């Protein structure tokens, strides 16, 4: 019998959501900025369909002292000083912290000159902010949008299990399957940094949508698009273009190409235009024990195990339409 690799693959299914279900969706962005995180935040700020009710920072691309500062600077750039940032976990649940200054620069947001934040960070830990906000809102009101390691969200689930039934959905950037990993041969960065947190989230029973590198590698930012962004002329567009240019330099070295993906904005793009994405429901398991494949997202794309599905896994997107959306929305910001 032929193996699945020799079988014609069924066409991935369009998103299960309807666009008209997205109006005024409340979201909390959990982030470790990172240039691509910054684009995701700006895309959300420019989109009236989404209400950003809070931002939580986690250690990932750089330490949490820098990620919370970077998140506040991005909000300041986007003119949203009213949105507060809660600093979160400074290390993963079990393993030591692995950071990515080799991609994002020492500050995590090189390539731009962002304003100093006028609004201080919240005097509450991200774990408690998540719990308090989820318990205060009606059940199913808030969608969580993790753009980095899942430490804050997993720790909140462990501390207060009652929040599980109150989360509308978690849409996360992380993982990879046919593409393998981008940090080890098996693991994508966000999951590799804290695989034990990812295990908690993926076994929580909360509705999950995973935007893995198999999908985000197709979200290619071209030099022509970057020039369109810069040509908008606003401060936000100019600084975003600077971030993207710095970020692209790493991609040029890694892939030998002048087009490089912006990973994290795909999370927000999916919430805004799920019709631009395709994927399917799968069983996903997180490897937490093997030193060789630690952080691997084991995606049963072919349903060979017949285990219950626990995640909507995306694989494809309409790249021109996605970048047109991002250009239009960032263009709304000051």
C-alpha positions as CSV (number, residue, x, y, z in Angstrom):
1,X,0.0,0.0,0.0
2,X,1.3,3.5,-0.8
3,X,2.3,5.7,2.1
4,X,0.5,9.0,2.6
5,X,3.4,10.8,1.0
6,X,2.4,9.2,-2.3
7,X,-1.3,9.8,-2.0
8,X,-2.9,12.8,-3.6
9,X,-3.7,15.0,-0.7
10,X,-7.3,16.2,-0.3
11,X,-7.7,19.9,-0.7
12,X,-7.5,21.8,2.5
13,X,-10.8,23.2,3.7
14,X,-11.5,26.9,3.9
15,X,-11.8,28.3,7.4
16,X,-14.8,27.2,9.4
17,X,-15.6,30.8,10.5
18,X,-17.8,33.4,8.9
19,X,-16.5,36.9,8.4
20,X,-19.7,38.4,9.9
21,X,-18.9,36.6,13.1
22,X,-15.8,38.8,13.6
23,X,-17.5,42.1,14.4
24,X,-16.2,43.7,17.6
25,X,-14.4,40.6,18.7
26,X,-12.6,41.2,22.0
27,X,-9.0,40.0,22.0
28,X,-6.0,39.9,24.3
29,X,-2.6,39.8,22.6
30,X,0.1,37.8,24.4
31,X,3.4,38.8,22.8
32,X,7.2,38.9,22.8
33,X,8.0,41.7,20.3
34,X,9.8,41.0,17.8
35,X,9.3,42.9,14.6
36,X,6.6,40.5,13.3
37,X,4.8,40.8,16.6
38,X,4.8,44.5,16.1
39,X,3.1,44.1,12.7
40,X,0.5,41.9,14.3
41,X,-0.2,44.5,17.0
42,X,-0.4,47.3,14.4
43,X,-2.7,45.3,12.2
44,X,-5.1,44.7,15.2
45,X,-5.0,48.4,16.1
46,X,-6.0,49.4,12.6
47,X,-8.9,47.0,12.5
48,X,-12.3,48.2,13.9
49,X,-13.6,44.6,13.9
50,X,-11.3,43.9,16.8
51,X,-11.2,45.4,20.3
52,X,-7.8,44.9,22.0
53,X,-8.8,44.8,25.6
54,X,-5.2,44.1,26.8
55,X,-1.7,43.1,25.9
56,X,0.4,40.7,28.0
57,X,4.2,40.3,27.5
58,X,6.2,37.2,27.8
59,X,9.8,36.2,27.5
60,X,10.7,34.8,24.1
61,X,12.4,36.7,21.3
62,X,14.1,38.8,24.0
63,X,13.7,38.8,27.8
64,X,10.4,40.0,29.3
65,X,11.9,43.3,30.5
66,X,12.4,44.2,26.8
67,X,9.2,42.6,25.4
68,X,6.9,44.6,27.7
69,X,8.8,47.8,26.9
70,X,8.6,47.0,23.2
71,X,4.9,46.2,23.4
72,X,4.3,49.6,25.0
73,X,6.4,51.4,22.4
74,X,4.4,49.8,19.6
75,X,1.1,50.8,21.2
76,X,2.5,54.3,21.6
77,X,3.4,54.3,17.9
78,X,-0.1,53.2,17.0
79,X,-1.7,56.0,19.0
80,X,-3.2,53.6,21.6
81,X,-1.8,54.7,24.9
82,X,-5.2,53.6,26.4
83,X,-4.2,49.9,26.0
84,X,-2.2,48.8,29.0
85,X,0.5,46.1,29.0
86,X,0.9,43.5,31.8
87,X,4.4,42.0,32.1
88,X,4.5,38.3,32.4
89,X,6.7,35.3,32.9
90,X,10.4,35.8,32.6
91,X,11.2,32.1,31.8
92,X,9.6,29.0,30.6
93,X,7.7,26.6,32.9
94,X,10.5,24.0,33.0
95,X,13.5,24.6,30.7
96,X,15.8,27.6,30.6
97,X,15.0,30.6,28.4
98,X,16.2,30.6,24.8
99,X,16.0,34.0,23.0
100,X,16.4,35.2,19.4
101,X,18.5,38.3,19.4
102,X,20.2,36.7,16.4
103,X,17.0,37.4,14.4
104,X,15.5,40.5,16.0
105,X,18.5,42.4,17.3
106,X,19.5,43.2,20.9
107,X,16.4,45.2,21.7
108,X,14.0,42.9,19.8
109,X,12.9,45.8,17.7
110,X,15.9,47.0,15.8
111,X,15.5,49.0,12.6
112,X,13.2,51.7,13.9
113,X,13.1,54.7,16.2
114,X,10.0,54.2,18.3
115,X,8.6,56.7,20.8
116,X,9.2,56.3,24.5
117,X,6.0,54.9,26.0
118,X,4.0,57.5,28.0
119,X,1.9,54.8,29.7
120,X,3.6,52.7,32.4
121,X,3.2,49.0,32.5
122,X,0.3,47.6,34.6
123,X,1.2,46.8,38.2
124,X,-0.2,43.3,37.8
125,X,1.4,40.1,36.5
126,X,0.1,38.9,33.1
127,X,-1.1,35.6,34.6
128,X,-3.4,37.5,37.0
129,X,-4.4,40.0,34.3
130,X,-5.5,37.1,32.1
131,X,-7.4,35.4,34.9
132,X,-9.1,38.6,36.1
133,X,-10.2,39.8,32.7
134,X,-11.5,36.4,31.6
135,X,-13.4,35.9,34.8
136,X,-14.9,39.4,34.6
137,X,-16.2,39.0,31.0
138,X,-19.1,36.9,29.9
139,X,-18.3,33.3,29.0
140,X,-16.9,33.0,25.4
141,X,-16.3,36.8,25.1
142,X,-12.5,36.9,24.7
143,X,-10.2,35.4,22.2
144,X,-6.5,34.9,23.2
145,X,-3.9,35.7,20.5
146,X,-0.5,34.3,21.6
147,X,2.3,35.5,19.3
148,X,5.2,34.0,21.3
149,X,5.8,31.2,23.8
150,X,2.6,30.0,25.6
151,X,4.0,30.4,29.1
152,X,1.6,33.1,30.4
153,X,-1.5,31.4,29.1
154,X,-0.5,27.9,30.4
155,X,0.4,29.3,33.8
156,X,-3.0,31.1,34.0
157,X,-4.7,27.9,33.1
158,X,-2.8,26.0,35.8
159,X,-3.5,28.7,38.4
160,X,-7.2,29.1,37.7
161,X,-8.7,26.2,35.7
162,X,-12.1,28.0,35.6
163,X,-10.9,30.2,32.8
164,X,-10.8,27.3,30.4
165,X,-14.6,27.5,29.8
166,X,-14.5,31.2,29.5
167,X,-12.1,31.5,26.5
168,X,-13.8,31.8,23.2
169,X,-10.8,30.5,21.3
170,X,-7.0,30.6,21.2
171,X,-5.5,31.6,17.8
172,X,-1.7,31.1,18.1
173,X,1.3,31.4,15.9
174,X,3.6,28.5,16.4
175,X,4.5,25.0,15.4
176,X,5.3,23.3,12.1
177,X,4.8,19.9,10.5
178,X,5.7,19.3,6.9
179,X,8.1,22.2,7.0
180,X,9.8,20.8,10.2
181,X,11.2,23.5,12.5
182,X,12.9,26.8,12.2
183,X,14.9,26.6,15.5
184,X,15.8,23.0,15.5
185,X,15.2,20.5,12.7
186,X,12.0,19.5,14.5
187,X,10.7,22.5,16.4
188,X,9.4,26.0,15.6
189,X,10.7,28.8,17.9
190,X,7.6,29.6,20.0
191,X,6.9,26.0,20.8
192,X,10.5,25.1,21.4
193,X,11.0,27.9,23.9
194,X,8.3,26.5,26.2
195,X,7.1,23.1,25.0
196,X,5.6,22.3,28.4
197,X,3.4,25.3,28.3
198,X,2.3,24.3,24.8
199,X,1.4,20.9,26.1
200,X,-0.8,22.5,28.8
201,X,-2.6,24.6,26.2
202,X,-3.0,21.8,23.6
203,X,-4.5,19.5,26.1
204,X,-6.7,22.1,27.7
205,X,-9.8,21.5,25.7
206,X,-10.1,25.1,24.7
207,X,-10.8,25.6,20.9
208,X,-7.5,26.1,19.2
209,X,-6.4,27.4,15.8
210,X,-2.7,27.0,15.1
211,X,-0.9,29.1,12.5
212,X,2.3,27.1,11.9
213,X,5.3,28.0,9.8
214,X,3.8,25.8,7.1
215,X,1.3,28.6,6.6
216,X,3.3,31.6,7.6
217,X,6.2,30.8,5.3
218,X,3.7,31.5,2.5
219,X,3.1,35.0,3.9
220,X,6.0,36.5,2.0
221,X,6.7,40.2,2.3
222,X,8.1,41.4,-1.0
223,X,10.4,44.4,-1.6
224,X,7.6,45.9,-3.7
225,X,5.2,45.7,-0.8
226,X,7.7,47.2,1.6
227,X,8.1,50.2,-0.7
228,X,4.3,50.5,-0.8
229,X,4.3,50.5,3.0
230,X,7.0,53.2,3.2
231,X,5.2,55.3,0.6
232,X,2.2,55.7,2.9
233,X,4.2,58.4,4.6
234,X,2.8,58.1,8.1
235,X,5.1,57.7,11.0
236,X,3.7,54.3,11.8
237,X,4.2,53.1,8.2
238,X,7.8,54.5,8.1
239,X,8.8,52.9,11.4
240,X,7.1,49.6,10.5
241,X,9.0,49.6,7.2
242,X,12.2,50.1,9.1
243,X,11.5,47.2,11.3
244,X,10.6,45.0,8.3
245,X,13.8,46.0,6.5
246,X,15.9,44.9,9.5
247,X,14.0,41.7,9.9
248,X,14.3,41.0,6.2
249,X,18.1,41.1,6.4
250,X,18.0,37.9,8.5
251,X,15.8,36.2,6.0
252,X,18.0,37.2,3.1
253,X,20.9,35.5,4.9
254,X,18.9,32.4,5.8
255,X,17.0,31.8,2.6
256,X,19.0,33.7,0.0
257,X,15.9,35.6,-1.1
258,X,14.7,39.1,-1.0
259,X,11.2,38.1,0.2
260,X,10.8,37.0,3.8
261,X,7.6,36.0,5.8
262,X,6.0,38.1,8.5
263,X,4.8,35.2,10.8
264,X,2.7,36.8,13.6
265,X,0.4,39.1,11.6
266,X,-1.2,35.9,10.2
267,X,-3.0,35.4,13.6
268,X,-4.7,38.7,13.3
269,X,-5.2,38.3,9.5
270,X,-7.0,35.1,10.2
271,X,-9.4,36.7,12.7
272,X,-10.2,39.5,10.2
273,X,-10.4,37.4,7.0
274,X,-10.6,33.7,7.8
275,X,-11.7,33.2,4.2
276,X,-8.1,33.9,3.1
277,X,-6.8,30.8,5.0
278,X,-7.2,27.1,4.5
279,X,-6.6,24.2,6.9
280,X,-8.2,21.3,8.7
281,X,-9.0,19.9,12.1
282,X,-6.2,17.6,13.4
283,X,-4.9,16.0,16.5
284,X,-1.8,17.8,17.6
285,X,0.6,16.6,20.3
286,X,3.6,18.4,21.7
287,X,6.9,16.6,22.2
288,X,8.2,17.3,25.7
289,X,10.7,14.5,26.5
290,X,13.0,13.8,23.5
291,X,16.2,15.9,23.5
292,X,16.2,15.5,19.7
293,X,12.7,16.6,18.9
294,X,11.8,18.7,22.0
295,X,9.0,21.2,21.0
296,X,7.9,19.3,17.9
297,X,4.3,19.7,17.0
298,X,3.2,16.3,16.0
299,X,0.3,17.0,13.6
300,X,-1.8,14.1,12.5
301,X,-2.7,15.7,9.2
302,X,-3.8,12.3,7.7
303,X,-5.8,11.2,10.7
304,X,-3.8,8.0,10.9
305,X,-4.2,7.7,14.7
306,X,-7.9,8.3,14.6
307,X,-7.5,10.3,17.8
308,X,-10.0,13.1,18.5
309,X,-9.1,16.4,16.9
310,X,-8.0,19.2,19.2
311,X,-6.8,21.9,16.9
312,X,-7.7,23.7,13.6
313,X,-4.4,23.7,11.8
314,X,-3.8,26.2,9.0
315,X,-1.6,25.5,6.0
316,X,-2.4,27.9,3.2
317,X,-3.3,31.6,2.7
318,X,-4.0,34.1,-0.1
319,X,-0.8,36.1,0.2
320,X,-1.6,39.1,-2.0
321,X,-5.0,39.6,-0.3
322,X,-3.4,39.3,3.1
323,X,-0.8,41.9,2.4
324,X,-3.3,44.2,0.8
325,X,-5.3,44.0,4.0
326,X,-2.3,44.7,6.2
327,X,-1.3,47.7,4.0
328,X,-4.8,49.2,4.2
329,X,-5.1,48.7,8.0
330,X,-1.7,50.0,8.9
331,X,-2.4,52.9,6.7
332,X,-5.2,53.9,9.1
333,X,-2.8,54.5,11.9
334,X,-1.1,57.9,12.6
